[in-house]
Amino acid sequence: MEAEDLFQKCDPIVKDLYTALLQKVWAFGPVRVEVKKSSLHVVNHAAFLGIHPKKGYLDINIVSETEIDDTRVVSVEQVSARRFHNRFRLTRITDINAALVSLLRRAYDFL
């Protein structure tokens, strides 16, 4: 399966969001994208970002040491003693702002 396959049934904005998000993440340094059954994992040393394409939006999980205190967090899952998956829903390009990029950078540095 290729990354493109996950966007087949999505609105065009979803692919645009994915592309814009990756452009920001690539600026941090070396990363690789692992294609899963219904998502993508962006990996530095370990996966620090999960990307879940949906029909009209992009859900992302930012991995962190603590729960992220941000009004845009849709849900939080504690997956281990020091790992949290903080889910954000992106619906427009402006959602990928400096504050979100800062959170992504912290996750990249964490893992």
DOTOR-423861 format. One line per field, with one value per residue (C-alpha): z, x, y; residue in three letters; residue number from 1. Coordinates in nm, 2 decimals. Example, Ala and Ser with C-alpha at 12.3 -4.5 7.8 and 13.67 -1.06 7.14 Angstrom:
Z = c(0.78 / 0.71)
X = c(1.23 / 1.37)
Y = c(-0.45 / -0.11)
bafi = c(Ala / Ser)
fiza = c(1 / 2)
END
This chain:
Z = c(0.00 / -0.08 / 0.10 / -0.20 / -0.15 / 0.18 / 0.01 / -0.27 / -0.11 / 0.06 / -0.04 / -0.20 / 0.11 / 0.30 / 0.07 / 0.08 / 0.46 / 0.45 / 0.21 / 0.41 / 0.73 / 0.59 / 0.46 / 0.81 / 0.96 / 0.69 / 0.81 / 1.15 / 1.00 / 0.87 / 0.90 / 0.73 / 0.66 / 0.73 / 0.56 / 0.78 / 0.70 / 0.76 / 0.87 / 0.83 / 1.10 / 1.08 / 1.24 / 1.37 / 1.60 / 1.68 / 1.56 / 1.69 / 1.46 / 1.35 / 1.05 / 0.99 / 0.66 / 0.68 / 0.41 / 0.48 / 0.74 / 0.88 / 1.23 / 1.37 / 1.69 / 1.84 / 2.08 / 2.40 / 2.75 / 2.90 / 2.80 / 2.57 / 2.72 / 2.41 / 2.32 / 1.98 / 2.14 / 2.05 / 2.27 / 2.47 / 2.52 / 2.77 / 2.60 / 2.87 / 3.18 / 2.98 / 2.64 / 2.54 / 2.20 / 2.16 / 1.88 / 1.67 / 1.38 / 1.09 / 0.85 / 0.68 / 0.60 / 0.86 / 1.13 / 1.06 / 1.24 / 1.45 / 1.77 / 1.61 / 1.44 / 1.78 / 1.93 / 1.64 / 1.69 / 2.06 / 1.96 / 1.70 / 1.96 / 2.22 / 2.00)
X = c(0.00 / 0.12 / 0.04 / -0.16 / -0.40 / -0.52 / -0.64 / -0.85 / -1.19 / -1.09 / -1.18 / -0.89 / -0.83 / -0.73 / -0.43 / -0.35 / -0.34 / -0.12 / 0.13 / 0.14 / 0.19 / 0.48 / 0.65 / 0.66 / 0.79 / 1.06 / 1.21 / 1.29 / 1.54 / 1.53 / 1.20 / 1.04 / 0.67 / 0.55 / 0.22 / -0.01 / -0.35 / -0.55 / -0.30 / 0.06 / 0.33 / 0.59 / 0.91 / 1.23 / 1.37 / 1.02 / 0.68 / 0.61 / 0.31 / 0.02 / -0.18 / -0.53 / -0.70 / -1.07 / -1.32 / -1.33 / -1.05 / -0.72 / -0.69 / -0.34 / -0.20 / 0.10 / 0.30 / 0.42 / 0.54 / 0.24 / -0.11 / -0.10 / -0.31 / -0.46 / -0.82 / -0.77 / -0.71 / -1.00 / -0.90 / -0.60 / -0.50 / -0.23 / -0.06 / 0.21 / 0.35 / 0.53 / 0.35 / 0.03 / -0.14 / -0.30 / -0.55 / -0.61 / -0.85 / -0.73 / -0.99 / -0.81 / -0.46 / -0.46 / -0.49 / -0.12 / 0.00 / 0.31 / 0.16 / 0.09 / 0.43 / 0.59 / 0.40 / 0.52 / 0.88 / 0.86 / 0.73 / 1.01 / 1.27 / 1.10 / 1.12)
Y = c(0.00 / 0.35 / 0.67 / 0.79 / 0.50 / 0.65 / 0.97 / 0.80 / 0.87 / 1.20 / 1.55 / 1.74 / 1.95 / 1.64 / 1.58 / 1.95 / 1.94 / 1.63 / 1.80 / 2.12 / 1.93 / 1.72 / 2.04 / 2.17 / 1.85 / 1.80 / 2.12 / 1.96 / 1.71 / 1.36 / 1.18 / 0.88 / 0.81 / 0.46 / 0.36 / 0.16 / 0.01 / 0.33 / 0.58 / 0.71 / 0.73 / 1.00 / 0.87 / 1.03 / 0.76 / 0.65 / 0.76 / 1.11 / 1.19 / 0.97 / 1.09 / 0.97 / 1.08 / 1.11 / 1.21 / 1.58 / 1.64 / 1.51 / 1.38 / 1.38 / 1.23 / 1.42 / 1.20 / 1.38 / 1.31 / 1.48 / 1.57 / 1.87 / 2.16 / 2.31 / 2.39 / 2.23 / 1.88 / 1.66 / 1.37 / 1.24 / 0.88 / 0.78 / 0.49 / 0.44 / 0.60 / 0.88 / 0.87 / 1.05 / 1.06 / 1.40 / 1.41 / 1.72 / 1.76 / 1.97 / 2.11 / 2.40 / 2.50 / 2.78 / 2.51 / 2.44 / 2.75 / 2.83 / 2.69 / 2.35 / 2.35 / 2.41 / 2.11 / 1.90 / 2.01 / 1.91 / 1.57 / 1.53 / 1.62 / 1.39 / 1.09)
bafi = c(Met / Glu / Ala / Glu / Asp / Leu / Phe / Gln / Lys / Cys / Asp / Pro / Ile / Val / Lys / Asp / Leu / Tyr / Thr / Ala / Leu / Leu / Gln / Lys / Val / Trp / Ala / Phe / Gly / Pro / Val / Arg / Val / Glu / Val / Lys / Lys / Ser / Ser / Leu / His / Val / Val / Asn / His / Ala / Ala / Phe / Leu / Gly / Ile / His / Pro / Lys / Lys / Gly / Tyr / Leu / Asp / Ile / Asn / Ile / Val / Ser / Glu / Thr / Glu / Ile / Asp / Asp / Thr / Arg / Val / Val / Ser / Val / Glu / Gln / Val / Ser / Ala / Arg / Arg / Phe / His / Asn / Arg / Phe / Arg / Leu / Thr / Arg / Ile / Thr / Asp / Ile / Asn / Ala / Ala / Leu / Val / Ser / Leu / Leu / Arg / Arg / Ala / Tyr / Asp / Phe / Leu)
fiza = c(1 / 2 / 3 / 4 / 5 / 6 / 7 / 8 / 9 / 10 / 11 / 12 / 13 / 14 / 15 / 16 / 17 / 18 / 19 / 20 / 21 / 22 / 23 / 24 / 25 / 26 / 27 / 28 / 29 / 30 / 31 / 32 / 33 / 34 / 35 / 36 / 37 / 38 / 39 / 40 / 41 / 42 / 43 / 44 / 45 / 46 / 47 / 48 / 49 / 50 / 51 / 52 / 53 / 54 / 55 / 56 / 57 / 58 / 59 / 60 / 61 / 62 / 63 / 64 / 65 / 66 / 67 / 68 / 69 / 70 / 71 / 72 / 73 / 74 / 75 / 76 / 77 / 78 / 79 / 80 / 81 / 82 / 83 / 84 / 85 / 86 / 87 / 88 / 89 / 90 / 91 / 92 / 93 / 94 / 95 / 96 / 97 / 98 / 99 / 100 / 101 / 102 / 103 / 104 / 105 / 106 / 107 / 108 / 109 / 110 / 111)
END
